[in-house]
Amino acid sequence: MRILLINVTHPAIGSRIPDDHLPPLGLLAIGGPLIDDGHEVRLIDADLAPTPTRALVEAVVHFDPDIVLFGHSGSTSGHPVIAEVAAAVARARPDIAIVYGGVYPTYHWREVLLTEPHVTAIVCGEGEETTRRLVRAMAQRQPFDHLPGLAFLSDGRPVRTAPAPLIGNLDAYRIGWELIDHARYSYWGGMRAVVAQFSRGCPHQCTYCGQNLFWKRWRHRDPVAFARELARLHREEGVKVINLADENPTSSRRAWKAFLEALIAEDVDLTLVGSTRAGDIVRDADILHLYRKAGVIRFLLGLENTDAATLERIRKGSTTATDRQAIRLLRRHGIISMATSVVGFREEADRDYWRMLRQLLAYDPDQVQILYATPHRWTPYFDEEADRTTIQPDQRRWDYKHQVLATQQMAPWRVLVWVKFIEAALQCRPKALWRTYLQPDREQRHAMRWYTAMGRRVWPYEIVSFFRERRIRDGPSLRAFWTRTPGRQVAERPEGLPVQEMPAPRMSQLP
């Protein structure tokens, strides 16, 4: 079959402001197995440059696919764009089957199917094997009601089959790297780059995060095979930077150490960036030299908050002392630390922001990023905050970079002032300036200057955008926000999803 993968233009600041762009790993992970099954697969990456919907539809019609697959790592904020493009494709070519996968449709399958009946099927959860089976059934013009991991309309009603089993061997499915032109993707200041994934999931159960719910359990690639793949990308495709998509690649010290040693043995000049937990860095104090030797230059540490009570409430499983120690250990081994802190987990006042600033200064991270609490419907945090007032009606702004929940003690403009002040104070302090412009390590100096250059563009953009964007003073509660539209139903967390064994439409019934 002719299959077209579409990565839509994402509205988030991270997609629109930097000159660098990374390939859509999720779609490539689906594309590889489909190619191996003998299908003709092509990728349109509209996120490389803003692409009007009309131009995307014209490209779809030109390729003349049997199936169009949509997916986006942007999740909640990316859905409105996907919905617009998918509807336009359905109007232009109602004979094309539209398949949608990813985190957002996995949990909002009812809502999507009721408001977007042109969607043929939704792939729920991990997509590699489920998509292969779905496409095989479509190619044979067979019903797919017996296939696990799908949602679709049956007699006008949204139904979902039983959950698909977890993929036990992540190495059984290859990434379709041949779908992209590596020369078009870069990171870290113009260096050829890809996104790669050593592991899936996270063993921790932070209330605001859906990793544990979506991936069910933490699993990892074969360390040696993964190192071999990265080395091949460097030698054959000229890739210089690996951006690890893992939520927590270091969960298993044994597996992570085996990967580091295997990559060191490959003897390739790669730069690795990613994110992990402060506790894992402290645990690995004796092997951090292997991190650096393998090419790790920066780790994002999701500190989330500097208030001990808040950390306990969101079940972060870390302490302020551990966070501070992890940053110092990374610096001692020549690895840059990016500290993220989240505002809005609770009602905050001026004194809370002042305390956050003082704590972050004491942590002394190399880079800092302040985010906003964003309660996605499938997380326990949503249930805890369901009665709080929302102020951001545009779903495209639910991207952690916009305030979506009201704070009773502080107007949105004051929250913005504090957030920008904290970021500026951290990035402009003497230590940060020295690390950016004067430190002797050339690689670290480049990393700090690149991040600072991006900040000079993002920082004013966020301020200007604040005054252009619409917010509502007396908005609906969080619960009401997701139920206020006719036909929109509250999505349930995975353990609560009702399973209805209903007959799926046959190919002859597909639009």
N, C-alpha and C positions, 0 to 999 in steps of 0.2 A: 504494500500500500504506500501511497505518497503521504508523508506525514510532515507537517510544519510545526515547529516549536517556536513560540513567540514570547519574547521577553519584552514587556511593554515599557514605555518611558515612565520611570518612577518620579513622582513629584518631590521626594525627600531632598533635603539640603545636601545630604551626603552623595546623592546621585547628580545633582545639578551644579554644584559649586566646584568640586575638584576637576582638574584637567585629566586626572587619572580615572580609568574605569576598569573594573574587574569582570571576568566572564561569569555568566549565570550558571554556577555549578549544579544547581538542582536540575535544570533542564538538560545539561550535558550528561548528568547521571541517568536520566531517562533515555536520552538519545543513544547512548552506547549500546545497551541491550537491544533496542529496536533495530539498529543497524545490523547487529549480529544476527538478528532474526530474518534478515534479508529485505527489510523495508527501505524505501528511499526516504531519507530524513534530511531536512534542512532546518537551519536556525535563522530567525530574524531577531537580532538584538537591537531593539529600538531604544534601549537605554544608553547606547553609545552617544546619541545625540537626540535632542527632542524631535520626535517624529509625529506629525499630525495623524489623526485617526484615518483620514481619507487616504493618505499615502500608505499606511499599513494595510488597509483593505485592498488597495490596488496591488500591493505586493502579494497578498494572499491569492487574489484572483489570478494573477500572472502565474504563480506556481501551480495553481489548480490542484490543491491537495484533497485527499479523501477525509483526512482528519486534521484538525488544528488543536494543538495542545497548549494550554495556558498555565503558567505557574510563576510565582514571584516570591522571593524571600522577604519582600517587604510586608507580607502578611496583611494585617488590617488596613494599613495605609495604602497598600497597593491595589486593593480590591476595586475601588471605584474606577480606576483606569482600565483594569482588565474587563470589568463589566461593560464599560463604554465600547471598547474595541470589539469584544465578543459579540455584542448586540449588532454592531455595524457589519461585522462579518456575516452574521446570520441573515441580515436584511439583504446583503449583496449576493450571498450564495447560500440559500436555505438548504441546499443539498449536502453541505459540508457538515460532518459530525464535529461537535465542539466538546472537548474534554478538558476539565479544570482540576488542578491538583495543588496541594500546598497546605500550610497550616490553617489559614483562614477558612477555606472551603471545607476542610475536614471537620471543623467544629460548627460552622454555620451552613451546613449542607441544606437544611430545610429552607432557611431564609433565601439562599442563592437559588434553589430550584423553584421556589414559589414566585420570586420576583424576576427570574431569568429563565423562563421555560425553554429557551432555545439551547440551553446547556444539555447535551446528550447524557453525560455522565460525569460524576465527580469521583476522583480517586482519593480515598481517605487514608491518611497515614503514609507510610513509606511507599514510593511509587514504582520502583524498578520492576518487580515481578507482577504487581497488579496491573500495571499498564501493558506489559507484554501480553498477559492473558486477555485483557480487554481488547487489544488490537487484533490478536489472533481470532477472537470470536467475531469481531467485526469483519475481518477479512473473509471469514468463512460464512458470513451472513447467518451467524448463530445467535441465539439469545444468550445473555450474560447474567441471568438471574442466579445462577449457581456459583458465580465468582465472588469470593470474599473481597471486602475492602472497597465496595462501590456504593454510590448513592445515585438515584435517578428518579424520574417521574414515571409513575405507573397509574394510568387512568386519571391523570391530573393530580395525583397525590405523591409527595416526596417519600421515598422509602430508602432504606439502607440495608445492605446485606451484612452478614456476620463480619466482624473485624478480620483483616488479613493477618496471618501469622507473621511474627517478626522475622526479619532476614537474619539468619544465624551466621552466615558467612558473607561479610561485606566485600570480600575479594572476589566473589562469584560474579559480580557485575562491574563492568569496566566503565570508565568515564569516556564519553565520546569527544575526545579532544579534537578530532579531525573536523568537527563542526564549526570551529572558530579559526580565525586568522590571528595567530598569537601576536602579530605585530601591532594589532589594534588595541591591545590591553596592557595597561601599565599601572604601577603603584609605586609609592615611595619616591616620588619625584621623577617620573618618566622611565622607570626601570621595568622591563618586560615582566609581567606577573600573572599568576593564576591564583584562584581560590582552590584549596584542597582540604580534604577532611580525613583525619586519622581515626576519629571516633565519632559516635553518635550518642547523644543523650548526656545525662548527668545524674550521678547517684544521689545528689542532694535534692531537697524538696523545698526550696525557697517559694514562698507563697505567691510571689508576683511573676514567676517564671513558668513557662509551659513546656520546657525541655523534657522534664521527667514524665509529663503526661503524654506528650506526642511520641517520644521515642521509646517509652515504657521502661527500658533499662539501658545501662551504659554498655556499649560494645566497641571494639576497635578493630582496625585493619591489621593484617599481618605486618609487624614492624619492618621486617626485611623487605617484603614486597613493596610496601609503601615507600621506603627509602629508595628502592630501585626505580620506582615510577617517577619520583621527584628528580632523581639524577638523570633519567632519560629526557624529561622535559627540559632540563638545563642543557644537556649535550645536543639534543636534536632540534629543539625549538627555541633555544636561546633564552629560556626563562631564568630570571635572576632573583625574583622575589616570590616566596610562597606565603600567602595569607591563609592561615589555618582557620577554617570555618567552625571548628569544634567549639562547643560551649566550654568543655573542660578536657582537653587532650591529655592532661597529666594525671587523670584519676588513678590509673594503675602505675605505680612507680616502676614495676618490673617491665611492663610493656613500653612505657615511655623511654626508659633507659635503653632498652633493646633497640628502639627506633633511633635514638640519638647515636648510639654506637654504630648502627648500620649506615646511617647517613654520613658519619665521619669517615667510615671505611670507603664510601663511594668517592670521597675526595673531590667534591664539587663546590664551587664558590657560590653558595646560595645564601640568601637573607631570609630568615623566618620571622614572621610576626604573628601574634595570636592573642588569645585571652586565656586566663586560668584563674585559679583561686589562690589567695594569699597563703592559705594553709598548706597547699601543695608546694609552694616555693620554700616555705620554712621546713617542711618535711624533707625536701631535696637539697638542703644546704650543702651537703657533702658531694653532690654531683652537678652543681650549677656550672662548674667549669665545662662539663660536657654540653650543657645547653649552649654555652657561648661558642664552643669549638664546632658544634654542629651548624652554627649560623644564626641562632636566636639573637635578635637585636632588640626586640621590644615585646613585652607582655602587658596586655591590658588587665588590670586587676579590678574586678567589679566589687569595689568596697561597699557600694550602695548607700552607706550612711555612716556618719561619724558618731551617732548616738547609740550607746550600748542597748538601751531599751528598745529602740526601733529595730536594731539588728536582731534582737531576740524575738520581737513580734513577727518579723517577716521570715523567721527561721533561716537566717543566713548561715548559721553554723560557723561563724567566725567572731573574732574579737578585735577591738581597736588595737590591742597590743600586737596581735598577729599581723594585722595589716601594716603597721609601722615597721615591724621586723622584716617583712617580705620586701618592702621597698628598699630597705638598707642592704639586704642580701643581694638583690638584683644589681644595685649600683656597684657593690663591691666586686661583682663579676662582669661589669661592663655591659649590663643589659638595662635598657631604658624601661622605666615604669610609667604606664599611663593609669592614673587613678580616676575611676568614674564614681560619682556620687549622685544620688537621686533625691530630688526635692519633691515634696507633696505626698509622701507616704502617710503623713498625718498633718493635722493642723499645725502650722508653723508661724512663729512670730519673729520679729527682728532679732531677738536674743538667740533664737535657734540658728539663724543664718550667721550671726556673729560667731557663735560657737563652732559652726561648721568651718568657717574660714580659719579660725585659730587651730582647729584640729588638723585641717589639711596642711596648713603651714608647718605644723609639728611633724606630720608625716613626711613632708619634703619630697613629693613625687616629682618626676621629671616633667610629666605632662598631666594635664587634668581636663576632664570633660564633665560638665554638669548636665544631667538629664532630668526629665520630668516623669513622675510616676504615671504609668499608662496601664490601666486595669483591663486587660483583655478578658473577654467573657469566659474563657476556658480555664482561668486560673483561680485558685482559692482567694486571692487578693480581691477579685471582683466581688465575691460574696461578702467579704468583710466590708467593702466600701459601697455596696449596692445602693445605699440611700444617699450618698453624697451627690452634690449638684454638679452637673457637667456644664462647661462654658464653651466648649469647642464643638460646634455642630458638623464641621467638615471632617469626614472620616479620613480624608487624605492627610490630615494633620495629626493623626494618632500614631506618631512615629518616634516618640520619646524626646523629640526636640521642641514640642509645643505643650503648653499647659492645657490639660483637658479637664481637670477637676478643680472646682472652686475651693478657695481657702477663705474661711469666714473672717479671719483676722487680718487678711492682707489682700489688697486689690491686685489683679494680674500685673499691672505696670510696676508695682513695687516688687513683686516676685522677680520679674525680669531684671530690674535694677540690681537686686541682690545677686542673681545668678551671674550677670555680666561682670559685676564688681568682683565677685569671688574669682571668676576665671581670669580677669585682668590682673588681680593682685597676685595670683599664683604664677602666671606666665611672665609677669614683669618684675618679679622680685629679683634681687641681685644674683642669687644662686642660679635661677633659671636663665637669666641673661648670659651669665658666664658659660653655662653649659651649651647655650645656643651659639655663641659667637667666639668664645675664647678657649674652650677646652681643647686639649691636644689630640684627642681621638678623632680622627677624620670621619669615620663612619657614624659615630654618635653625633658629631657636629652636623653632618648632613641631615640626619634624621630629625634633629631638633629644629634646624632651619626650615626643613620642608614642612613640618607640622606648624611652625610659626607662620610661614607664608600662607598656608591654608587658613589659619586662624584669622589672619588679617582680612581675608575675604568673607569668611563665614560670620565672624563676629558682627560687623556692621550690617550684613545681609539679614541676620536674625532680628536686629533692632528695627531696621526699616520695615521688614515683613510684619513685625508685631503691630505696627500702626496701620498696615494695609489690610490685615486679616480681620474677618468678622468673628466676634465672640458674642455670647449672649449672657446677659446679666442674671436673669432668673430662668436658667435652663432646666431641663428635666433631670430627674435623678438618673444615676448611672443605669439602674435597672430599666427605667422608662425609656432611656435613650435607645436601647436595643429592642424595644417593643412598640415604639410609638408609630411606626410606619405600617399601614395596612399590609397584611401578608407577612410581615416580619415577625419571626418567632425567636424566642430566646434559645440560643444554642446550649446544649448540655455538655458537661465534661464527659470524657470517654466512658467512664464507668457507668454513666447514667444514660447512655445512648440506647434507645429501644431498637431492637433488631426486628425488622419485618421481612419475612421471606416472601417476597412478591415476585411475580414474573417480570422480567426485564423486557423492554421493547426489542423486537427483532430489527435487523438491519432494514427490512422493507418498510418498517414503521418510522424509521429515523427521518428527521427533516432533511 
